[in-house]
Amino acid sequence: MTVLMWTAVFSLAAWLWLLLGQGFFWRTDVRLPPGGGPDEGRRDVGWPEVAVVVPARDEAEVLPLSLPTLLAQDYPGRARIVLVDDGSTDGTGEVARKLAGAGDAPRGLPLTVHSPGEPAPGWTGKLWAVRHGMRVAREEGRAADGAEPEFLLLTDADIAHAPDSLRRLVAAARLSRLDLVSQMARLRVVSGWERLIVPAFVYFFAQLYPFRWINRPSGRTAAAAGGCVLLRTETAVRAGLPDSIRDAVIDDVTLGRTVKRAGGRIWLGLAEGVTSVRPYSGLRPLWRMVSRSAYAQLRNNPLLLLGTVAGLALVYLVPPMAACAGSPAGGAAWALMTLTYVPMLRYYGQPLWLAPLLPVTAALYLAMTVDSAVQHYRGRGAAWKGRTYS
């Protein structure tokens, strides 16, 4: 047997392990826990006070699509929105005020807009904005009724919510006694590049952080999805958030890990009624979305980078190459890869003929990861909207 054929055997063994031993990462049935179903969300769970914190930097384009869905939340308890304008230059704050009906009759949940100024040294811009928003939300709660909000909903400015989203998140947190409930927002998939890259983004994330492992109270795996995080205020204070993670580039994963280490119970799954409205008009913005944090995910470690490149090549590139060379093991590995990708394509409503093309997508992600390392060593790593973090 040639080296390629032997490598195909190792690749097949890897896929058998991924299929059965990696927390069934490929399944898409991890949805909101008990209390978060469409009907269960109508149960009376006490409906505690919630503050919605929205960090926003140059988001005037997407706010008209996302913010009205937060203003229109059908929530039986007290809730309010704190939008933090993080140094925007496109009128983000003014757009938010207009959408909330500033100067006219308020539209839906009350909203206030705040600006924290430039981040202090050692802080990422988003976490600096979240810190300011959390502080304002707690102060407003104490001023209104003498108590802080029981929960904080941290949601990105590009995320649109179904009318019952907040109700279902709170019901799930209360009935399942969770300290953090996070949903992986359904990203936009319209253009050809989005179809090729976006479902795989969630697929690879779930492979790295299997949802079932995250949701085990005794498990060591921890993560969250930054677009939609319902966080118990008491837990955030106990864990020192967000100060304890102020320099985290991949803040959502670090947030979930910090809450779990502090003894909190966390949950992460795929979204129902939580979607991103941010468009990716070509390969370049998608490339930037992945490459800006890929090397940080590897702790900026060149040895981990080499291992990742070798692993991606073995698992995703060898099977089709070996199959085309006539290797049954390569064909079997490619078939397993294809089958595990089908549920994610169905979740995104995409044609199943994209499944065999996963090696092409993996090659793109490999190139993005290498580019992330190159940009890091050029001093341009983790760049986002005019800011660069070491």
Solvent accessible surface area in square Angstrom, and as a share of the most:
residue,aa,sasa,rsa
1,M,153,0.69
2,T,83,0.48
3,V,125,0.72
4,L,54,0.27
5,M,41,0.18
6,W,133,0.47
7,T,35,0.20
8,A,0,0.00
9,V,55,0.32
10,F,129,0.54
11,S,0,0.00
12,L,40,0.20
13,A,56,0.44
14,A,26,0.20
15,W,0,0.00
16,L,85,0.42
17,W,150,0.53
18,L,21,0.11
19,L,38,0.19
20,L,118,0.59
21,G,18,0.17
22,Q,29,0.13
23,G,8,0.08
24,F,77,0.32
25,F,7,0.03
26,W,53,0.19
27,R,97,0.35
28,T,23,0.13
29,D,71,0.37
30,V,17,0.10
31,R,75,0.27
32,L,22,0.11
33,P,18,0.11
34,P,93,0.58
35,G,0,0.00
36,G,0,0.00
37,G,17,0.17
38,P,91,0.57
39,D,121,0.63
40,E,63,0.28
41,G,0,0.00
42,R,147,0.54
43,R,126,0.46
44,D,120,0.62
45,V,17,0.10
46,G,53,0.51
47,W,31,0.11
48,P,13,0.08
49,E,20,0.09
50,V,0,0.00
51,A,0,0.00
52,V,0,0.00
53,V,0,0.00
54,V,1,0.01
55,P,15,0.10
56,A,2,0.02
57,R,47,0.17
58,D,48,0.25
59,E,12,0.06
60,A,20,0.15
61,E,138,0.62
62,V,6,0.04
63,L,1,0.01
64,P,62,0.39
65,L,108,0.54
66,S,2,0.01
67,L,2,0.01
68,P,50,0.31
69,T,36,0.21
70,L,3,0.02
71,L,8,0.04
72,A,65,0.50
73,Q,14,0.06
74,D,59,0.31
75,Y,20,0.08
76,P,69,0.43
77,G,22,0.21
78,R,133,0.48
79,A,12,0.09
80,R,27,0.10
81,I,1,0.01
82,V,0,0.00
83,L,0,0.00
84,V,0,0.00
85,D,20,0.11
86,D,5,0.03
87,G,37,0.35
88,S,25,0.16
89,T,127,0.74
90,D,63,0.33
91,G,37,0.36
92,T,0,0.00
93,G,4,0.04
94,E,90,0.40
95,V,36,0.21
96,A,0,0.00
97,R,97,0.35
98,K,131,0.56
99,L,40,0.20
100,A,12,0.10
101,G,4,0.04
102,A,62,0.48
103,G,87,0.83
104,D,99,0.51
105,A,79,0.61
106,P,108,0.68
107,R,125,0.45
108,G,55,0.53
109,L,24,0.12
110,P,79,0.50
111,L,29,0.15
112,T,56,0.33
113,V,21,0.12
114,H,52,0.23
115,S,80,0.52
116,P,25,0.16
117,G,41,0.39
118,E,121,0.54
119,P,30,0.19
120,A,34,0.26
121,P,134,0.84
122,G,51,0.49
123,W,28,0.10
124,T,9,0.05
125,G,1,0.01
126,K,68,0.29
127,L,8,0.04
128,W,39,0.14
129,A,0,0.00
130,V,7,0.04
131,R,84,0.31
132,H,30,0.13
133,G,0,0.00
134,M,10,0.04
135,R,104,0.38
136,V,13,0.07
137,A,0,0.00
138,R,69,0.25
139,E,74,0.33
140,E,44,0.20
141,G,0,0.00
142,R,111,0.40
143,A,92,0.72
144,A,63,0.49
145,D,75,0.39
146,G,62,0.60
147,A,54,0.42
148,E,56,0.25
149,P,1,0.01
150,E,50,0.22
151,F,0,0.00
152,L,0,0.00
153,L,1,0.00
154,L,16,0.08
155,T,1,0.01
156,D,36,0.19
157,A,3,0.02
158,D,12,0.06
159,I,6,0.03
160,A,14,0.11
161,H,8,0.03
162,A,31,0.24
163,P,88,0.55
164,D,32,0.17
165,S,5,0.03
166,L,1,0.01
167,R,19,0.07
168,R,18,0.07
169,L,0,0.00
170,V,0,0.00
171,A,0,0.00
172,A,0,0.00
173,A,1,0.00
174,R,81,0.29
175,L,68,0.34
176,S,21,0.13
177,R,193,0.70
178,L,6,0.03
179,D,22,0.11
180,L,0,0.00
181,V,0,0.00
182,S,0,0.00
183,Q,2,0.01
184,M,16,0.07
185,A,7,0.05
186,R,74,0.27
187,L,31,0.15
188,R,74,0.27
189,V,23,0.13
190,V,83,0.48
191,S,34,0.22
192,G,53,0.51
193,W,102,0.36
194,E,0,0.00
195,R,92,0.33
196,L,32,0.16
197,I,0,0.00
198,V,0,0.00
199,P,0,0.00
200,A,0,0.00
201,F,59,0.25
202,V,0,0.00
203,Y,1,0.00
204,F,25,0.10
205,F,28,0.12
206,A,1,0.01
207,Q,29,0.13
208,L,110,0.55
209,Y,21,0.08
210,P,0,0.00
211,F,10,0.04
212,R,67,0.25
213,W,64,0.22
214,I,0,0.00
215,N,32,0.17
216,R,127,0.46
217,P,90,0.57
218,S,108,0.69
219,G,20,0.20
220,R,239,0.87
221,T,34,0.20
222,A,6,0.05
223,A,0,0.00
224,A,0,0.00
225,A,6,0.04
226,G,12,0.11
227,G,12,0.11
228,C,0,0.00
229,V,2,0.01
230,L,1,0.00
231,L,1,0.00
232,R,45,0.17
233,T,6,0.03
234,E,121,0.54
235,T,1,0.00
236,A,0,0.00
237,V,75,0.43
238,R,129,0.47
239,A,14,0.11
240,G,34,0.33
241,L,14,0.07
242,P,7,0.04
243,D,58,0.30
244,S,64,0.42
245,I,7,0.04
246,R,108,0.40
247,D,101,0.52
248,A,15,0.11
249,V,34,0.20
250,I,38,0.19
251,D,23,0.12
252,D,32,0.16
253,V,4,0.03
254,T,34,0.20
255,L,16,0.08
256,G,0,0.00
257,R,79,0.29
258,T,26,0.15
259,V,0,0.00
260,K,28,0.12
261,R,194,0.71
262,A,36,0.28
263,G,62,0.59
264,G,5,0.05
265,R,98,0.36
266,I,7,0.03
267,W,18,0.06
268,L,0,0.00
269,G,0,0.00
270,L,2,0.01
271,A,0,0.00
272,E,56,0.25
273,G,33,0.32
274,V,1,0.00
275,T,50,0.29
276,S,8,0.05
277,V,29,0.17
278,R,42,0.15
279,P,54,0.34
280,Y,21,0.08
281,S,107,0.69
282,G,17,0.16
283,L,50,0.25
284,R,194,0.71
285,P,30,0.19
286,L,0,0.00
287,W,63,0.22
288,R,108,0.40
289,M,23,0.10
290,V,14,0.08
291,S,12,0.08
292,R,77,0.28
293,S,26,0.17
294,A,16,0.13
295,Y,2,0.01
296,A,29,0.22
297,Q,61,0.27
298,L,25,0.13
299,R,197,0.72
300,N,53,0.27
301,N,53,0.27
302,P,72,0.45
303,L,135,0.67
304,L,72,0.36
305,L,24,0.12
306,L,118,0.59
307,G,44,0.42
308,T,39,0.23
309,V,43,0.25
310,A,62,0.48
311,G,30,0.29
312,L,32,0.16
313,A,31,0.24
314,L,55,0.28
315,V,21,0.12
316,Y,3,0.01
317,L,46,0.23
318,V,17,0.10
319,P,0,0.00
320,P,20,0.12
321,M,115,0.51
322,A,0,0.00
323,A,27,0.21
324,C,111,0.67
325,A,55,0.42
326,G,57,0.54
327,S,6,0.04
328,P,117,0.74
329,A,18,0.14
330,G,0,0.00
331,G,30,0.29
332,A,41,0.32
333,A,0,0.00
334,W,69,0.24
335,A,51,0.40
336,L,31,0.15
337,M,0,0.00
338,T,25,0.14
339,L,116,0.57
340,T,2,0.01
341,Y,5,0.02
342,V,23,0.13
343,P,28,0.18
344,M,2,0.01
345,L,0,0.00
346,R,160,0.58
347,Y,19,0.07
348,Y,18,0.07
349,G,63,0.60
350,Q,21,0.09
351,P,50,0.31
352,L,76,0.38
353,W,164,0.57
354,L,11,0.06
355,A,1,0.01
356,P,53,0.33
357,L,68,0.34
358,L,0,0.00
359,P,10,0.06
360,V,77,0.44
361,T,2,0.01
362,A,1,0.01
363,A,42,0.33
364,L,35,0.17
365,Y,18,0.07
366,L,29,0.15
367,A,40,0.31
368,M,0,0.00
369,T,14,0.08
370,V,57,0.33
371,D,37,0.19
372,S,5,0.03
373,A,4,0.03
374,V,59,0.34
375,Q,45,0.20
376,H,49,0.22
377,Y,134,0.51
378,R,152,0.55
379,G,56,0.54
380,R,131,0.48
381,G,9,0.09
382,A,13,0.10
383,A,38,0.29
384,W,73,0.26
385,K,59,0.25
386,G,82,0.78
387,R,30,0.11
388,T,72,0.42
389,Y,49,0.19
390,S,129,0.83
